[in-house]
Amino acid sequence: MTNDICYRFPNTQIASRFLHGLKHWPVADVATRLLDGGLVVQVRYQFDDQGFDYTLAELDELAAKHGGSETS
């Protein structure tokens, strides 16, 4: 199953830092892109739909460290 999640950041510089941090992220293979003028980072990854989604938990934690929050 493909999972898409978006994170909004206070400014484009912080969003870019988050995005670049995911380029060589050791937790999972993710695809990213900037949206909404560079304030939102969309992350797409494969989830096996078995048990707890550790990738999502790690993404949430990393985004929070950069001042980002999940958007709907």
VENJOKA-V729907 format. One record per residue. PHI is phi in degrees with one decimal (none if undefined). OMEGA is omega in whole degrees, 0 to 359 (* if undefined). BURIAL is b if it has 9 or more other ideal C-beta (glycine too) atoms within 8 Angstrom, else e. Layout:
# VENJOKA-V729907
phi & omega & burial
PHI & OMEGA & BURIAL
PHI & OMEGA & BURIAL
This chain:
# VENJOKA-V729907
phi & omega & burial
none & 177 & e
-89.3 & 180 & e
-113.6 & 175 & b
-114.2 & 178 & e
-140.3 & 179 & b
-120.4 & 178 & b
-124.3 & 177 & b
-100.2 & 181 & b
-122.1 & 184 & b
-64.4 & 178 & e
-153.3 & 185 & e
-68.2 & 180 & b
-64.3 & 180 & e
-68.3 & 177 & b
-60.0 & 179 & b
-66.5 & 177 & b
-61.4 & 178 & b
-60.8 & 181 & b
-59.5 & 181 & b
-68.9 & 176 & e
-64.9 & 180 & b
-84.4 & 181 & b
-60.7 & 181 & e
-122.9 & 184 & e
-71.9 & 185 & e
-79.9 & 186 & e
-74.7 & 182 & e
-158.5 & 176 & e
-82.9 & 182 & e
-124.7 & 173 & b
-109.3 & 184 & e
-131.6 & 171 & b
-159.9 & 178 & e
-89.1 & 178 & b
-133.6 & 173 & e
51.4 & 177 & e
69.2 & 178 & e
92.9 & 180 & e
-90.4 & 183 & b
-119.4 & 175 & b
-112.4 & 175 & b
-94.8 & 180 & b
-120.6 & 179 & b
-124.7 & 178 & b
-152.9 & 179 & b
-91.4 & 177 & e
-122.6 & 184 & b
-79.0 & 177 & e
61.6 & 179 & e
-120.2 & 176 & e
78.7 & 184 & e
-73.0 & 180 & e
-89.8 & 181 & e
-66.9 & 178 & e
-61.9 & 179 & b
-63.1 & 178 & b
-61.8 & 179 & b
-67.3 & 177 & b
-62.8 & 179 & b
-58.8 & 180 & b
-65.7 & 180 & e
-64.6 & 179 & b
-62.3 & 180 & b
-62.9 & 177 & b
-63.2 & 179 & e
-97.1 & 179 & b
81.2 & 181 & e
-98.6 & 177 & b
-139.1 & 181 & e
-67.5 & 176 & b
-113.6 & 180 & e
-95.4 & * & e
